[in-house]
Structure formats: structure tokens, C-alpha cells
Amino acid sequence: MNQKPTRTLGVFSWSLIENLSGTGINFLVGLILARLLGPDVYGIIAVALIFVALSNVLIDGGFSNSLIRRKVVSSEDYNTVFVINVSIAVFIYGLFFLLAPFIASFYSNAQLTEVIRYICITVIIGSFSIVPKVWLTRNLDFKRQAIASILSSTLGAGVGIMLVFANWGIWALVAQQLARQSVYTIILLLIVPQRPRFSYSSASATNLFGYGSRILLSGIIDSLYNNLYLFIIGKMFSPRQLGLYSRSEQFSSLISVNFSTVLQKVTLPIFTKHLSNSLSSLQQFYIRLTHNVVFLSLVIMLSICAVANNLILVILGTAWVESTLYLRILCFSALFQPLIIINQNILQVFGYSQLFLKIEVFKKSLSLVAIASCFFYDITTLLWLMVIIAAISFVINGYFAIKYLPNINYKQQMSSFIIICSCAILPSISAYFLGTILATKALYTLIIQLLLIIVCSGLIYLLLRQIGVLNNPQQISSMSDE
């Protein structure tokens, strides 16, 4: 059965709502906390969240992707993965509980001990939600996931905001994370028709781990790579610089990471359905999706780059204005991420998990050069190296993805990208120069810039669809051949 465009759009929309509701509300709570506490205190939170992110990758173990890509999944498979998830979570929490004082000593901050011990409780709670979420994802049921995310994030935000104004400081964010994860897990366990049980099958685990182990190792590498910068910056530079970098990274990744997460979850099962229909169906869908993602990614990230100064002043205040440069550089790095995810899923849908792992190892080894720069240069140099590495990652993943889609016309693809990129940069360039000309308050200038970006982007998007660049890529080949 062909994947209908309306069905695909609905699945994508609900998945996007799920991610934006959770991350978006957390982001807003983080803004309140950042404005009240400043960069120094915010750096402590950034360090603690490194260990939460790494823990979540280890707990999943790559089994989620193994379950999603299998054509038939039994109750035994679900239960086995559930037992593995919870067992690993308990072990990891115990490990970080013991290591917390040493981590605090490494960063010369005694408060980190208790912060890590409390915030890492979320990894145990979250382990109970992995299997229910996989079941919903396999059934392309992102609507109920979105509802669970909205309800849990809203309640967690209420707890966090209340405690911020009660002068709980950093503990407000810890409590907010605990409340959100608890409610989200409970809702998912209640809405799935078949709740996982503590039943383990070694045969099922062995079968799933064959594919999942490579995805796990790739996920560990990716998590270490994404958080290594925070780890090194926190040690080599001041807590203030870590706070500035962390807040800038969250600004740049708020949309990029959510967009990428949605693409990762939605495209893997959809690619699988298209491939089961025909290779041609998969290739056509891949081309249309890639063209639209290129346009959206460029418009969004370059727009944030263009309005960065006014955005920081309005939302965070003058105490954070130093982070403007960091944010602008990070936007260039973040715009590649959605495209990398699409190409990674192409490799996964064909079952090339070993190649997937090799590519990740090679890409992440390049980051060692960037990390080494911390010992000789400043943070700005590190960030520009991150942009270069992101671009290289995009090229490598794109090369191998298209290699397994043999009927794609390279000339057509390049023609499309040139047209899309040329048009997509116009709104941000216009907004940037408008911001340098206007002499009004930051808030008024920001509003005018955003309105200009929205209007220009909308018109350009309609134009590109009209000439067939986004919705009918085959037309590009004929246009360029004339």
C-alpha cells in the first residue's frame, strides 16, 4: 500500500508537535531560569545534563531501532527490551550516584554532587517509557505521543516556574525534569494497549542485539561527540563561558534538534514502507523530502543567525549578549543536522548498520581536532571547527545514501539545491541588513525582522512549489537541460 501524502503529513505534524511541546516548554522554563540565575549558575545545569543524555543512549541500547525496523515484533521481544532498558537504567544510576562526588571535584563545584544524583533519577523513570514509545512509533501513532508530551511538559513547567519564583534556584529545573518525565512515563504506560512485563528471552535479546549493538555504539559515539564540547569547555574555561555556550547551543538546536528528531522517528518507518513498495517509490519520496528539508533548514537557521543579537537582548537580557557570536556560528553547524539524519536513515532502512557505524566513527574522530583546539585557541575557533565537521558529515552521509539510490539524477539534484539555496538565503540577508539600519528598540526591531522573514519565506516557498522545485523534482532536470 502506498503511503498517502496526507497520512505522511499528519504523522510528521504530530511528531513535530510532540517534540516541540516537550522541548519547547523546557526551553521556555530554561529561559526564565537563565534570566534569573545568569550564565555562571546555568553552567552547572549544563554539566549535569551531559550525564543524563549519555545515560539515555546507553539505556536504549539500540533496541528501539531494532524493534522499529522489524517487520514482525512479538510480545516476547517487547518484554525482553523492557527488562533490558530498566536493568541498565538502574545500573547506570547507581554508577553515577557513586561517581557524583568525583565529578563535582573534577569541576571544582560541590553542588554538582547532589544535582547529578537527583536529576539522574529521570533515567530510571524514563526507561519505563521506551517500549511503549516504540509500540506507538511502529504504528505511526504520534498523536498520542504528542498529547502525552504536551500534558507532561505543561505540568513539569508549572512545577519548575513555581519553584523558580520560590527561590529554589537550580533545583527548580531539577524538579521540573523529574515531574515531566514521571507524568510522561505514566501516560504512555496507560495508553498503550499492551503494557510491557518483566519477562526476558535470551534468544530474543540475541536476535535484536545483532543489529542494535551497532546502533548502540553509534549512539554512544554520537552522544559523547555532542556533549564532549560541554565537558571540555566546562573544564578548560570558566562556568560563565560554559553557560554562554550552553544557552547558545540550546537556542540553535531548539528547532534543528527537534526537526531532526522528528525526521529520525518518522522517516525510518516511512522509508521502510516505501522500500517494501518499490525502490523507485523510496527514491521519489527521498528527493521530495530532501528538497523541502534543505529549504526549511536554511530558512530557519539562517533567520536565527540574522536576528541573533536582538533575540538575545529581548529574551535573556544584556547579561547574555556575549553569547550572540556563539549562537550565530552554531546556527551554521545546526543547519546540516536534519539532512544528516535523513541520509543516516537511508542506510538503516537498507540494513547497513555496520557501514552506519563506520561512518560515525570516522566523522566523530574528526572532532578530536576541534577538541584539541581548546588547549590552544578560544571557544570561537572551536565553534568554527564544529561547522566544518558538520559540513563534512553531511557530505559523507549524503554520498553513501545516494550510492544505494542508483536512479537519482545527480545533475538534477545539484540544479535543485542551487535554486533552493539561492532563494532560501534571501529572507535572512534582508532581515540582517534591516536590523543594522533600524535604530528602534531591540523588541520592535526583532518583530519587524521576523515579519519580514515570514512574509519573504512564504512567498519564496510558494514560488518554488509553483515551478516544481519542491513538489515535483523531475521538472528541474528538464529546466536545466533547456
Buried (B, 14 or more C-beta within 10 A) or exposed (E): EEBEEEEBEBBBBBBBBBBBBBBBBBBBBBBBBBBBBBBBBBBBBBBBBBBBBBBBBBBBBBBBBBBBBBEEBEEBBBBBBBBBBBBBBBEBBEBBBEBBBEBBEBBEBEBBBBBBBBBBBBBBBBBBBBBBBBBBBBEBBBBBBBBBBBBBBBBBBBBBBEBBEEEBBBBBBBBBBBBBBBBBBBBBBEBBEEBBEEEBBEEBBEBBBEBBBBBBBBBBBBBBBBBBBBBBBBEBBEBBBBBBBBBBBBBBBBBBBBBBBBBBBBBBBBBBBBBEBEBEBBBBBBBBBBBBBBBBBBBBBBBBBBBBBBBBBBBBEEBBEBBBBBBBBBBBBBBBBBBBBBBBBBBBBBEBBEBBBBBBEEBBEBBEEBBEBBEEEEBEEBBBBBBBBBBBBBEBBBEBBBEBBEEBBEEBBEBBBEBBEEBBBBBBEBBBEBBEEBEEEBEEBBBBBBEBBBEBBEEBBEEBBEEBBBBBBEBBBEBBEE
